[in-house]
């Protein structure tokens, strides 16, 4: 809170050095908050105490909303973000909406974070296995992942051994939590990547009959 007051210069103008220090404090604070939240969520999942509330979710509306949330940051770096719906444009699925949004937030945040200026990210939703499963993928033209690093992606507190670690950072928990949230839905997640060219994260969820959330 105090650092945000300083950032807004409510207590007086900042010189360039002071502004840089405040930005560093804010970034470190947000990183720590993200780490704490991820640890708490992982603990809930692993202890079986994570609440799971299935409700009817408009797939297209939810995906468009999540893309809109990331487009401002992406546009500042000239990164395009697009949505492609394949045969499921008006589909309503049964899922825990908050957790589904958390899955997509993590994947889209990574796509923007690891894509150089002028790149692109594409979200695709399509039906699989005779309309019994739905696949949602996030594909980017980012820095990619080394083959030796791919098995580490979904491990807790795993940082990849690449020259990009210091520049991009991360908690080492986001993808581990994402995988567990997908599995809570009875789904699975996979990744394909070419180092230096981009990555594709895809998760598959069962299309099940559920009850509408009351209220």
Backbone as a chain_set.jsonl record, in Angstrom:
{"seq": "XXXXXXXXXXXXXXXXXXXXXXXXXXXXXXXXXXXXXXXXXXXXXXXXXXXXXXXXXXXXXXXXXXXXXXXXXXXXXXXXXXXXXXXXXXXXXXXXXXXXXXXXXXXXXXXXXXXXXXXXXXXXXXXXXXXXXXXXXXXXXXXXXXXXXXXXXXXXXXXXXXXXXXXXXXXXXXXXXXXXXXXXXXXXXXXXXXXXXXXXXXXXXXXXXXXXXXX", "coords": {"N": [[0.822, -1.197, 0.0], [1.885, 1.314, 0.909], [3.984, 1.549, -0.892], [2.555, 1.759, -3.266], [1.316, 4.197, -2.891], [3.556, 5.814, -2.994], [4.295, 5.301, -5.641], [2.237, 6.516, -7.054], [2.887, 9.056, -6.533], [1.778, 10.525, -4.461], [2.841, 11.554, -2.218], [4.627, 13.342, -3.072], [6.834, 14.305, -5.798], [8.838, 11.9, -7.574], [12.259, 11.164, -8.176], [14.094, 9.778, -11.021], [15.669, 7.585, -10.031], [14.468, 6.994, -7.557], [11.909, 6.298, -8.449], [12.479, 3.979, -9.874], [13.321, 2.332, -7.783], [10.925, 2.114, -6.319], [9.311, 0.79, -8.19], [10.644, -1.644, -8.265], [10.197, -2.562, -5.649], [7.395, -2.842, -5.7], [7.125, -4.826, -7.685], [8.466, -6.964, -6.466], [6.829, -7.335, -4.23], [4.386, -8.102, -5.406], [5.18, -10.457, -6.604], [5.788, -11.997, -4.341], [3.247, -12.133, -3.136], [1.863, -13.57, -5.091], [3.259, -15.981, -4.947], [2.64, -16.82, -2.314], [-0.156, -17.149, -2.512], [-0.269, -19.209, -4.429], [1.016, -21.285, -3.036], [-0.786, -21.676, -0.914], [-3.071, -22.495, -2.335], [-2.124, -24.86, -3.547], [-1.648, -26.382, -1.262], [-4.253, -26.722, -0.34], [-5.369, -28.25, -2.412], [-3.793, -30.603, -2.287], [-4.402, -31.52, 0.238], [-6.979, -32.177, -0.009], [-8.881, -30.277, 0.545], [-9.7, -28.315, -1.126], [-12.313, -26.461, -2.371], [-14.794, -27.368, -4.728], [-16.816, -26.251, -7.088], [-19.181, -26.951, -9.281], [-20.571, -25.467, -12.124], [-22.65, -24.042, -14.719], [-20.96, -22.861, -17.494], [-20.377, -20.371, -19.863], [-18.538, -21.059, -22.556], [-17.339, -19.595, -24.73], [-17.778, -16.928, -23.901], [-16.333, -16.881, -21.496], [-13.706, -17.421, -22.368], [-13.257, -15.235, -24.086], [-13.379, -13.167, -22.227], [-11.127, -13.715, -20.62], [-9.076, -13.388, -22.471], [-9.38, -10.674, -23.053], [-8.555, -9.606, -20.658], [-5.812, -9.862, -20.775], [-4.998, -8.546, -23.042], [-4.297, -5.812, -23.011], [-1.735, -5.608, -21.796], [-0.382, -7.26, -23.586], [-0.657, -5.826, -25.985], [0.96, -3.643, -25.542], [3.392, -4.64, -26.085], [3.24, -5.306, -28.679], [2.102, -7.769, -29.178], [-0.093, -10.003, -30.6], [-3.328, -11.332, -29.796], [-5.512, -13.938, -30.197], [-8.664, -15.681, -30.68], [-9.922, -18.854, -31.45], [-12.654, -20.679, -32.216], [-13.696, -23.92, -32.604], [-16.29, -25.517, -33.804], [-17.587, -25.239, -31.376], [-18.755, -22.856, -30.684], [-20.976, -21.746, -29.297], [-21.106, -23.154, -26.97], [-21.979, -24.398, -23.735], [-20.338, -25.323, -20.854], [-19.714, -27.642, -18.123], [-18.19, -26.773, -15.221], [-15.856, -25.699, -12.655], [-15.959, -22.45, -12.476], [-14.268, -20.4, -11.44], [-11.859, -21.742, -10.989], [-11.321, -22.687, -13.527], [-10.88, -20.289, -14.832], [-8.573, -19.559, -13.49], [-6.76, -21.467, -14.404], [-6.605, -20.741, -17.127], [-5.734, -18.115, -16.845], [-3.13, -18.468, -15.844], [-1.902, -19.831, -18.015], [-2.234, -18.006, -20.155], [-0.935, -15.768, -19.127], [1.69, -16.707, -19.019], [2.107, -17.076, -21.76], [2.113, -14.437, -22.75], [4.161, -13.381, -21.222], [6.466, -14.836, -21.978], [6.752, -14.379, -24.666], [8.398, -12.713, -27.23], [8.497, -9.207, -28.213], [6.166, -8.261, -30.717], [5.24, -10.759, -31.302], [2.862, -13.532, -31.174], [-0.171, -14.933, -29.781], [-2.375, -17.639, -29.577], [-5.561, -18.857, -28.837], [-7.306, -21.845, -28.837], [-10.322, -23.64, -29.02], [-11.808, -26.802, -29.077], [-13.787, -29.717, -29.916], [-13.305, -33.115, -28.873], [-12.978, -36.697, -29.308], [-15.585, -37.625, -30.193], [-17.396, -35.657, -29.175], [-17.17, -35.985, -26.433], [-15.141, -34.935, -24.999], [-13.447, -31.819, -24.43], [-10.991, -29.731, -25.818], [-8.78, -27.199, -24.878], [-6.459, -24.963, -25.978], [-3.402, -23.086, -25.696], [-1.347, -21.368, -27.675], [1.825, -20.075, -28.53], [4.258, -17.774, -29.967], [6.641, -17.759, -28.626], [9.652, -17.923, -26.568], [10.067, -20.591, -26.315], [10.803, -23.962, -25.089], [13.426, -25.89, -23.772], [14.077, -29.314, -24.657], [15.01, -30.929, -22.5], [14.011, -29.577, -20.358], [11.266, -29.793, -20.361], [10.082, -32.043, -18.9], [10.219, -31.004, -16.324], [8.394, -29.01, -16.063], [5.851, -29.131, -14.752], [6.463, -29.606, -12.16], [6.612, -28.865, -8.675], [7.992, -25.812, -7.494], [9.925, -25.77, -9.456], [12.448, -24.459, -11.428], [13.367, -23.56, -14.665], [16.31, -24.619, -16.389], [17.652, -22.413, -18.031], [18.89, -19.721, -20.089], [17.109, -17.757, -19.789], [15.985, -17.6, -17.3], [16.79, -15.708, -15.287], [15.965, -13.335, -16.426], [13.166, -13.592, -16.826], [12.078, -14.877, -14.576], [9.805, -16.125, -11.979], [7.499, -18.108, -9.989], [7.732, -20.82, -9.91], [5.621, -22.394, -9.355], [3.247, -21.972, -10.682], [2.533, -23.541, -13.036], [2.508, -26.073, -11.906], [0.364, -25.86, -10.143], [-1.613, -25.294, -12.017], [-1.773, -27.737, -13.428], [-2.779, -29.425, -11.402], [-5.278, -28.244, -10.953], [-6.505, -28.7, -13.398], [-6.616, -31.488, -13.282], [-8.357, -31.786, -11.145], [-10.725, -31.323, -12.399], [-11.028, -33.668, -13.676], [-9.484, -33.855, -15.89], [-6.678, -33.53, -18.212], [-3.357, -32.33, -18.952], [-1.024, -31.166, -21.38], [2.108, -30.466, -23.057], [3.736, -29.106, -25.888], [6.692, -28.098, -27.488], [9.054, -26.001, -29.185], [12.264, -25.077, -28.896], [13.132, -21.711, -28.93], [11.198, -21.074, -30.78], [8.52, -21.336, -29.928], [5.624, -22.373, -27.923], [3.076, -24.803, -27.075], [0.439, -25.22, -25.008], [-1.945, -27.471, -23.933], [-5.056, -28.362, -22.577], [-7.346, -30.899, -21.631], [-10.727, -31.462, -21.021], [-13.39, -33.399, -19.609], [-16.588, -33.518, -21.14], [-19.264, -33.087, -19.352], [-22.477, -33.822, -17.889], [-23.967, -31.541, -15.807], [-25.298, -29.801, -12.921], [-27.074, -26.728, -12.87], [-25.808, -23.909, -11.166], [-27.347, -22.798, -8.294], [-28.935, -19.669, -7.547]], "CA": [[0.0, 0.0, 0.0], [2.742, 2.486, 0.983], [4.736, 1.652, -2.14], [1.641, 2.232, -4.294], [1.164, 5.633, -2.638], [4.764, 6.431, -3.533], [4.265, 5.192, -7.095], [1.301, 7.528, -7.546], [3.48, 10.345, -6.173], [0.861, 11.249, -3.584], [3.646, 12.203, -1.179], [5.618, 14.188, -3.73], [7.424, 13.785, -7.03], [9.974, 10.995, -7.438], [13.275, 11.252, -9.221], [14.175, 8.497, -11.734], [16.211, 6.52, -9.188], [13.435, 6.633, -6.584], [10.83, 5.602, -9.162], [12.97, 2.628, -10.172], [13.297, 1.583, -6.524], [9.527, 1.835, -5.988], [8.857, -0.24, -9.118], [11.25, -2.905, -7.826], [9.478, -2.976, -4.436], [6.069, -3.301, -6.118], [7.28, -6.092, -8.398], [8.815, -7.987, -5.479], [5.648, -7.579, -3.407], [3.409, -8.864, -6.187], [5.743, -11.801, -6.76], [5.623, -12.691, -3.062], [1.823, -12.405, -2.96], [1.531, -14.659, -6.006], [3.847, -17.2, -4.392], [1.851, -17.212, -1.137], [-1.456, -17.643, -2.977], [-0.062, -20.506, -5.076], [1.315, -22.267, -1.986], [-2.035, -21.959, -0.2], [-3.946, -23.274, -3.214], [-1.555, -26.201, -3.672], [-1.874, -27.084, 0.004], [-5.669, -27.098, -0.301], [-5.584, -29.353, -3.354], [-3.127, -31.814, -1.818], [-5.052, -31.99, 1.464], [-8.366, -32.491, -0.323], [-9.756, -29.252, 1.114], [-10.052, -27.335, -2.147], [-13.723, -26.52, -2.741], [-14.996, -27.545, -6.165], [-18.212, -25.908, -7.337], [-19.504, -27.088, -10.697], [-21.671, -24.639, -12.607], [-22.698, -23.911, -16.176], [-20.068, -21.779, -17.903], [-20.343, -20.065, -21.292], [-17.141, -21.234, -22.946], [-16.871, -18.475, -25.545], [-17.759, -15.726, -23.075], [-15.249, -16.978, -20.531], [-12.439, -17.294, -23.08], [-13.127, -13.85, -24.545], [-13.091, -12.35, -21.06], [-9.749, -13.938, -20.196], [-8.211, -12.757, -23.464], [-9.475, -9.224, -22.867], [-7.79, -9.273, -19.457], [-4.381, -9.874, -21.079], [-4.685, -7.849, -24.297], [-3.657, -4.511, -22.797], [-0.298, -5.833, -21.618], [0.146, -7.816, -24.83], [-0.601, -4.783, -27.012], [2.108, -2.77, -25.263], [4.574, -5.299, -26.651], [2.944, -5.669, -30.054], [1.738, -9.188, -29.24], [-1.5, -10.216, -30.941], [-3.984, -12.427, -29.081], [-6.72, -14.29, -30.94], [-9.455, -16.829, -30.231], [-10.475, -19.674, -32.525], [-13.615, -21.662, -31.718], [-13.953, -24.945, -33.614], [-17.554, -26.256, -33.616], [-18.116, -25.112, -30.015], [-18.881, -21.416, -30.497], [-22.011, -21.367, -28.336], [-21.207, -24.243, -26.014], [-21.94, -24.189, -22.292], [-19.717, -26.494, -20.244], [-19.851, -27.786, -16.677], [-16.858, -26.634, -14.629], [-15.699, -24.703, -11.604], [-15.569, -21.3, -13.294], [-13.123, -19.68, -10.871], [-10.639, -22.529, -11.201], [-11.069, -22.704, -14.963], [-10.268, -18.991, -15.139], [-7.212, -19.57, -12.948], [-5.976, -22.252, -15.356], [-6.376, -19.931, -18.32], [-4.929, -16.954, -16.469], [-1.736, -18.906, -15.767], [-1.39, -20.15, -19.345], [-2.165, -16.783, -20.954], [0.113, -14.92, -18.551], [2.967, -17.246, -19.487], [2.223, -16.826, -23.197], [2.508, -13.037, -22.929], [5.439, -13.172, -20.526], [7.591, -15.473, -22.646], [6.726, -14.092, -26.096], [9.069, -11.451, -27.552], [7.706, -8.16, -28.852], [5.767, -8.519, -32.088], [4.817, -12.149, -31.455], [1.421, -13.794, -31.162], [-0.707, -16.017, -28.951], [-3.654, -18.104, -30.116], [-6.34, -19.783, -28.011], [-8.193, -22.662, -29.67], [-11.206, -24.565, -28.301], [-12.414, -27.738, -30.019], [-14.298, -30.963, -29.364], [-12.541, -34.331, -29.133], [-13.562, -37.993, -28.929], [-17.027, -37.703, -30.402], [-18.097, -34.701, -28.301], [-17.095, -36.382, -25.027], [-14.094, -34.135, -24.372], [-13.14, -30.548, -25.071], [-9.594, -29.325, -25.669], [-8.492, -25.77, -24.947], [-5.008, -24.826, -26.098], [-2.795, -21.756, -25.786], [-0.134, -21.519, -28.482], [2.504, -18.79, -28.681], [5.496, -17.726, -30.75], [7.584, -17.308, -27.616], [11.042, -18.381, -26.524], [10.106, -22.043, -26.346], [11.33, -24.702, -23.939], [14.385, -26.934, -24.133], [13.538, -30.666, -24.428], [15.366, -31.43, -21.167], [13.265, -28.835, -19.343], [9.83, -30.079, -20.424], [9.606, -32.873, -17.779], [10.233, -30.25, -15.068], [7.438, -27.905, -16.12], [4.725, -29.241, -13.828], [6.962, -29.925, -10.825], [6.551, -27.73, -7.756], [9.223, -25.052, -7.251], [10.92, -26.075, -10.475], [12.864, -23.38, -12.304], [14.01, -24.155, -15.818], [17.733, -24.315, -16.553], [17.867, -21.722, -19.297], [19.464, -18.381, -19.958], [16.014, -16.814, -19.618], [15.458, -17.625, -15.936], [17.014, -14.471, -14.553], [15.206, -12.254, -17.049], [11.725, -13.761, -16.721], [11.712, -15.243, -13.206], [8.619, -16.954, -11.787], [7.431, -18.74, -8.667], [7.965, -22.252, -9.996], [4.422, -23.081, -8.866], [2.082, -21.699, -11.52], [2.144, -24.674, -13.872], [2.19, -27.198, -11.016], [-1.007, -25.626, -9.694], [-2.471, -25.426, -13.195], [-1.965, -29.172, -13.674], [-3.654, -29.975, -10.365], [-6.632, -27.726, -11.169], [-7.036, -29.452, -14.539], [-6.914, -32.845, -12.812], [-9.563, -31.702, -10.314], [-11.854, -31.391, -13.333], [-10.994, -34.958, -14.356], [-8.833, -33.642, -17.17], [-5.236, -33.736, -18.345], [-2.686, -31.224, -19.638], [0.211, -31.561, -22.042], [2.812, -29.358, -23.694], [4.69, -29.354, -26.964], [7.446, -26.858, -27.63], [10.301, -25.984, -29.94], [13.084, -24.036, -28.286], [13.389, -20.575, -29.801], [10.104, -20.836, -31.725], [7.215, -21.215, -29.286], [5.084, -23.501, -27.153], [1.633, -25.032, -27.106], [-0.106, -25.899, -23.836], [-3.32, -27.888, -24.204], [-5.676, -29.19, -21.545], [-8.559, -31.583, -22.08], [-11.708, -31.665, -19.955], [-14.562, -34.176, -20.013], [-17.849, -32.789, -21.278], [-20.171, -33.848, -18.504], [-23.755, -33.226, -17.526], [-23.945, -31.039, -14.435], [-26.46, -29.022, -12.52], [-26.856, -25.3, -12.817], [-25.584, -23.386, -9.827], [-28.493, -22.017, -7.848], [-28.645, -18.333, -7.062]], "C": [[0.859, 1.251, 0.0], [3.531, 2.662, -0.308], [3.85, 2.143, -3.273], [1.368, 3.72, -4.13], [2.364, 6.377, -3.2], [4.749, 6.425, -5.055], [3.365, 6.259, -7.693], [1.75, 8.943, -7.209], [2.541, 11.193, -5.328], [1.611, 11.975, -2.476], [4.73, 13.089, -1.777], [6.224, 13.503, -4.937], [8.64, 12.917, -6.735], [10.994, 11.275, -8.533], [13.41, 9.877, -9.877], [14.682, 7.343, -10.879], [15.188, 6.046, -8.166], [12.303, 5.859, -7.25], [11.239, 4.171, -9.487], [12.937, 1.76, -8.92], [11.875, 1.185, -6.144], [8.984, 0.734, -6.896], [9.407, -1.608, -8.72], [10.52, -3.449, -6.604], [8.106, -3.535, -4.798], [6.156, -4.665, -6.801], [7.581, -7.225, -7.428], [7.62, -8.341, -4.609], [4.608, -8.409, -4.131], [3.881, -10.293, -6.4], [5.537, -12.617, -5.485], [4.165, -13.05, -2.821], [1.38, -13.559, -3.849], [2.049, -15.986, -5.48], [3.034, -17.716, -3.216], [0.513, -17.808, -1.564], [-1.33, -19.016, -3.629], [0.212, -21.6, -4.047], [0.045, -22.662, -1.244], [-2.966, -22.818, -1.045], [-3.431, -24.697, -3.384], [-1.795, -27.022, -2.416], [-3.318, -27.553, 0.112], [-5.942, -28.286, -1.212], [-5.025, -30.65, -2.788], [-3.743, -32.373, -0.543], [-6.511, -32.365, 1.232], [-9.357, -31.474, 0.2], [-10.134, -28.161, 0.109], [-11.517, -27.507, -2.537], [-13.848, -26.573, -4.257], [-16.474, -27.361, -6.459], [-18.496, -25.928, -8.836], [-20.703, -26.217, -11.044], [-21.612, -24.574, -14.128], [-21.903, -22.669, -16.574], [-20.141, -21.603, -19.42], [-18.894, -20.081, -21.754], [-16.612, -20.026, -23.712], [-16.762, -17.202, -24.72], [-16.601, -15.723, -22.1], [-13.888, -16.79, -21.205], [-12.21, -15.865, -23.562], [-12.776, -12.923, -23.39], [-11.649, -12.49, -20.603], [-8.755, -13.329, -21.187], [-8.199, -11.244, -23.29], [-8.625, -8.773, -21.685], [-6.29, -9.144, -19.757], [-4.01, -9.013, -22.286], [-3.972, -6.52, -24.086], [-2.145, -4.669, -22.652], [0.325, -6.347, -22.906], [0.323, -6.729, -25.888], [0.569, -3.838, -26.794], [3.395, -3.344, -25.844], [4.334, -5.765, -28.091], [2.602, -7.128, -30.241], [0.246, -9.315, -29.537], [-2.048, -11.41, -30.175], [-5.321, -12.705, -29.755], [-7.365, -15.55, -30.375], [-10.035, -17.541, -31.435], [-11.371, -20.749, -31.919], [-13.927, -22.648, -32.837], [-15.161, -25.784, -33.204], [-18.15, -26.108, -32.223], [-18.398, -23.648, -29.676], [-19.874, -21.031, -29.408], [-22.144, -22.376, -27.197], [-21.17, -23.759, -24.569], [-21.39, -25.465, -21.664], [-19.954, -26.498, -18.74], [-18.458, -27.774, -16.052], [-16.93, -25.713, -13.428], [-15.131, -23.463, -12.291], [-14.336, -20.586, -12.747], [-11.817, -20.424, -11.14], [-10.295, -22.625, -12.684], [-10.42, -21.392, -15.398], [-8.83, -18.93, -14.637], [-6.273, -20.355, -13.858], [-5.604, -21.397, -16.559], [-5.53, -18.708, -18.023], [-3.45, -17.326, -16.441], [-1.147, -19.157, -17.151], [-1.249, -18.905, -20.213], [-1.083, -15.841, -20.439], [1.487, -15.386, -19.013], [3.182, -16.961, -20.968], [2.691, -15.401, -23.466], [3.912, -12.804, -22.371], [6.633, -13.686, -21.326], [7.594, -15.277, -24.164], [7.392, -12.751, -26.37], [8.123, -10.468, -28.238], [7.417, -8.516, -30.309], [5.302, -9.937, -32.347], [3.305, -12.307, -31.41], [1.081, -14.929, -30.208], [-2.093, -16.361, -29.479], [-4.292, -19.099, -29.16], [-7.307, -20.521, -28.926], [-9.01, -23.584, -28.778], [-11.865, -25.482, -29.321], [-12.846, -29.007, -29.306], [-13.398, -32.124, -29.76], [-13.399, -35.552, -28.83], [-15.08, -38.022, -29.043], [-17.829, -36.877, -29.415], [-18.103, -35.114, -26.831], [-16.027, -35.611, -24.257], [-13.921, -32.83, -25.138], [-11.689, -30.201, -24.79], [-9.485, -27.816, -25.818], [-6.977, -25.625, -24.96], [-4.607, -23.359, -26.177], [-1.453, -21.938, -26.482], [0.507, -20.156, -28.689], [3.74, -18.923, -29.565], [6.633, -17.253, -29.849], [8.954, -17.952, -27.698], [11.169, -19.895, -26.562], [10.776, -22.65, -25.126], [12.293, -25.771, -24.435], [13.798, -28.313, -23.827], [13.822, -31.2, -23.03], [14.566, -30.753, -20.061], [11.784, -29.211, -19.291], [9.348, -30.975, -19.278], [9.527, -32.132, -16.449], [9.085, -29.25, -14.957], [6.379, -27.949, -15.033], [5.156, -29.675, -12.428], [6.937, -28.677, -9.949], [7.936, -27.138, -7.527], [10.317, -25.378, -8.257], [11.192, -24.835, -11.31], [13.659, -23.983, -13.453], [15.454, -23.692, -15.943], [17.963, -23.687, -17.919], [18.399, -20.33, -19.035], [18.387, -17.349, -19.684], [15.528, -16.703, -18.18], [15.588, -16.288, -15.224], [16.171, -13.334, -15.111], [13.72, -12.365, -16.766], [11.257, -14.153, -15.327], [10.477, -16.126, -13.145], [8.655, -17.618, -10.431], [7.795, -20.212, -8.711], [6.769, -23.06, -9.531], [3.232, -22.957, -9.813], [1.612, -22.885, -12.335], [1.84, -25.914, -13.049], [0.754, -27.079, -10.525], [-1.983, -25.785, -10.845], [-2.783, -26.891, -13.472], [-2.931, -29.775, -12.66], [-5.093, -29.491, -10.538], [-7.291, -28.413, -12.364], [-7.453, -30.849, -14.088], [-8.121, -32.869, -11.882], [-10.822, -31.789, -11.167], [-11.934, -32.753, -14.028], [-10.313, -34.879, -15.702], [-7.347, -33.935, -17.143], [-4.647, -32.564, -19.134], [-1.387, -31.726, -20.243], [0.829, -30.338, -22.717], [3.678, -29.881, -24.824], [5.4, -28.032, -27.225], [8.674, -27.067, -28.494], [11.11, -24.803, -29.439], [13.414, -22.949, -29.31], [12.263, -20.244, -30.749], [8.729, -20.718, -31.078], [6.76, -22.49, -28.611], [3.579, -23.596, -27.335], [1.25, -25.833, -25.868], [-1.564, -26.222, -24.13], [-3.845, -28.71, -23.037], [-7.023, -29.69, -22.042], [-9.455, -31.827, -20.879], [-12.841, -32.539, -20.462], [-15.775, -33.267, -20.135], [-18.894, -33.582, -20.523], [-21.457, -33.077, -18.265], [-23.696, -32.796, -16.072], [-25.192, -30.243, -14.145], [-26.11, -27.548, -12.515], [-26.704, -24.869, -11.373], [-26.754, -22.506, -9.429], [-28.049, -20.652, -7.354], [-27.793, -17.582, -8.03]], "O": [[0.624, 2.161, -0.795], [3.729, 3.786, -0.77], [4.32, 2.863, -4.154], [1.205, 4.431, -5.121], [2.218, 7.438, -3.808], [5.135, 7.405, -5.692], [3.693, 6.842, -8.726], [1.078, 9.914, -7.557], [2.505, 12.417, -5.455], [1.08, 12.904, -1.867], [5.639, 13.533, -1.075], [6.144, 12.284, -5.085], [9.376, 13.159, -5.779], [10.636, 11.583, -9.669], [12.892, 8.897, -9.342], [14.172, 6.228, -10.991], [15.049, 4.846, -7.93], [11.796, 4.886, -6.692], [10.424, 3.254, -9.384], [12.569, 0.587, -8.985], [11.638, 0.061, -5.702], [8.276, -0.159, -6.43], [8.708, -2.616, -8.827], [10.253, -4.648, -6.519], [7.694, -4.57, -4.274], [5.35, -5.553, -6.525], [7.023, -8.316, -7.547], [7.414, -9.509, -4.282], [4.013, -9.315, -3.548], [3.082, -11.229, -6.378], [5.157, -13.787, -5.544], [3.868, -14.15, -2.354], [0.615, -14.423, -3.421], [1.358, -17.002, -5.557], [2.764, -18.914, -3.125], [0.095, -18.843, -1.047], [-2.172, -19.888, -3.416], [-0.3, -22.712, -4.17], [-0.179, -23.842, -0.974], [-3.58, -23.758, -0.54], [-4.217, -25.644, -3.367], [-2.108, -28.21, -2.491], [-3.581, -28.652, 0.599], [-6.658, -29.215, -0.837], [-5.7, -31.68, -2.804], [-3.622, -33.567, -0.269], [-7.199, -32.812, 2.149], [-10.55, -31.764, 0.294], [-10.812, -27.196, 0.462], [-11.917, -28.581, -2.984], [-13.104, -25.909, -4.978], [-17.292, -28.216, -6.119], [-18.091, -25.022, -9.565], [-21.718, -26.228, -10.347], [-20.635, -25.002, -14.741], [-22.138, -21.574, -16.064], [-19.986, -22.566, -20.17], [-18.111, -19.207, -21.381], [-15.553, -19.493, -23.379], [-15.773, -16.476, -24.822], [-15.956, -14.695, -21.894], [-13.022, -16.089, -20.682], [-11.1, -15.343, -23.459], [-11.974, -12.003, -23.548], [-11.013, -11.501, -20.238], [-7.712, -12.813, -20.784], [-7.148, -10.608, -23.368], [-8.045, -7.688, -21.708], [-5.581, -8.404, -19.075], [-2.827, -8.775, -22.529], [-3.13, -6.137, -24.898], [-1.372, -3.961, -23.297], [1.421, -5.931, -23.283], [1.325, -6.708, -26.602], [1.113, -3.289, -27.752], [4.365, -2.62, -26.067], [5.128, -6.523, -28.647], [2.783, -7.678, -31.327], [-0.582, -8.786, -28.796], [-1.333, -12.382, -29.929], [-6.162, -11.814, -29.871], [-6.729, -16.36, -29.7], [-10.579, -16.905, -32.338], [-10.898, -21.624, -31.194], [-14.378, -22.243, -33.909], [-15.05, -26.662, -32.348], [-19.129, -26.785, -31.906], [-18.291, -23.245, -28.518], [-19.631, -20.079, -28.666], [-23.181, -22.439, -26.537], [-20.432, -22.836, -24.225], [-21.905, -26.556, -21.906], [-20.345, -25.486, -18.158], [-17.644, -28.658, -16.319], [-17.932, -25.033, -13.207], [-13.953, -23.433, -12.647], [-13.451, -20.208, -13.515], [-10.801, -19.815, -11.475], [-9.121, -22.642, -13.055], [-9.517, -21.388, -16.234], [-7.97, -18.325, -15.276], [-5.126, -19.959, -14.061], [-4.441, -21.337, -16.96], [-4.706, -18.302, -18.842], [-2.612, -16.585, -16.955], [-0.021, -18.745, -17.432], [-0.259, -18.758, -20.929], [-0.395, -15.192, -21.226], [2.345, -14.573, -19.356], [4.294, -16.643, -21.39], [3.561, -15.177, -24.308], [4.733, -12.117, -22.978], [7.688, -13.052, -21.35], [8.356, -15.938, -24.87], [6.987, -11.741, -25.794], [7.085, -10.856, -28.773], [8.286, -9.0, -31.034], [4.998, -10.29, -33.486], [2.562, -11.342, -31.584], [1.922, -15.764, -29.875], [-2.886, -15.473, -29.79], [-3.656, -20.06, -28.727], [-8.041, -19.901, -29.696], [-8.466, -24.234, -27.885], [-12.42, -25.013, -30.314], [-12.341, -29.335, -28.233], [-12.803, -32.125, -30.838], [-14.431, -35.443, -28.167], [-15.774, -38.399, -28.099], [-18.831, -37.348, -28.878], [-18.944, -34.648, -26.062], [-16.003, -35.625, -23.026], [-14.208, -32.749, -26.333], [-11.211, -30.355, -23.666], [-10.024, -27.228, -26.756], [-6.294, -26.109, -24.058], [-5.36, -22.511, -26.656], [-0.544, -22.576, -25.953], [-0.186, -19.185, -28.992], [4.201, -20.024, -29.867], [7.476, -16.453, -30.255], [9.364, -18.458, -28.743], [12.252, -20.426, -26.812], [11.256, -21.938, -24.244], [12.006, -26.473, -25.405], [13.089, -28.466, -22.833], [12.968, -31.856, -22.434], [14.452, -31.285, -18.957], [11.121, -28.972, -18.281], [8.288, -30.699, -18.717], [8.837, -32.584, -15.535], [8.834, -28.705, -13.882], [6.043, -26.917, -14.453], [4.324, -30.064, -11.608], [7.207, -27.572, -10.418], [8.921, -27.862, -7.385], [11.503, -25.273, -7.945], [10.263, -24.227, -11.842], [14.528, -24.826, -13.233], [15.785, -22.544, -15.649], [18.415, -24.353, -18.85], [18.363, -19.829, -17.911], [18.694, -16.197, -19.381], [14.742, -15.81, -17.863], [14.629, -15.791, -14.633], [15.716, -12.468, -14.364], [13.067, -11.358, -16.494], [10.148, -13.796, -14.931], [10.133, -16.795, -14.119], [9.704, -17.689, -9.792], [8.13, -20.801, -7.683], [6.874, -24.27, -9.332], [2.305, -23.764, -9.746], [0.424, -23.208, -12.332], [1.003, -26.727, -13.444], [0.016, -28.063, -10.49], [-3.063, -26.348, -10.671], [-3.936, -27.244, -13.722], [-3.808, -30.556, -13.028], [-6.03, -30.251, -10.295], [-8.493, -28.676, -12.346], [-8.517, -31.336, -14.468], [-8.838, -33.869, -11.832], [-11.86, -32.269, -10.711], [-12.805, -32.969, -14.87], [-10.53, -35.731, -16.563], [-6.824, -34.508, -16.188], [-5.353, -31.893, -19.888], [-0.729, -32.604, -19.686], [0.17, -29.319, -22.921], [4.273, -30.955, -24.731], [4.779, -26.97, -27.187], [9.256, -28.151, -28.533], [10.679, -23.655, -29.55], [13.906, -23.229, -30.403], [12.336, -19.243, -31.462], [7.851, -20.057, -31.633], [7.402, -23.536, -28.705], [2.905, -22.63, -27.693], [1.677, -26.975, -25.696], [-2.33, -25.345, -24.531], [-3.182, -29.632, -22.563], [-7.737, -29.0, -22.771], [-9.009, -32.333, -19.849], [-13.22, -32.437, -21.628], [-15.964, -32.356, -19.328], [-19.357, -34.623, -20.991], [-21.516, -31.857, -18.416], [-23.403, -33.611, -15.196], [-26.036, -30.037, -15.017], [-24.984, -27.166, -12.193], [-27.371, -25.385, -10.476], [-27.111, -21.574, -10.15], [-26.952, -20.489, -6.821], [-27.447, -16.427, -7.782]]}, "num_chains": 1, "name": "protein.A"}
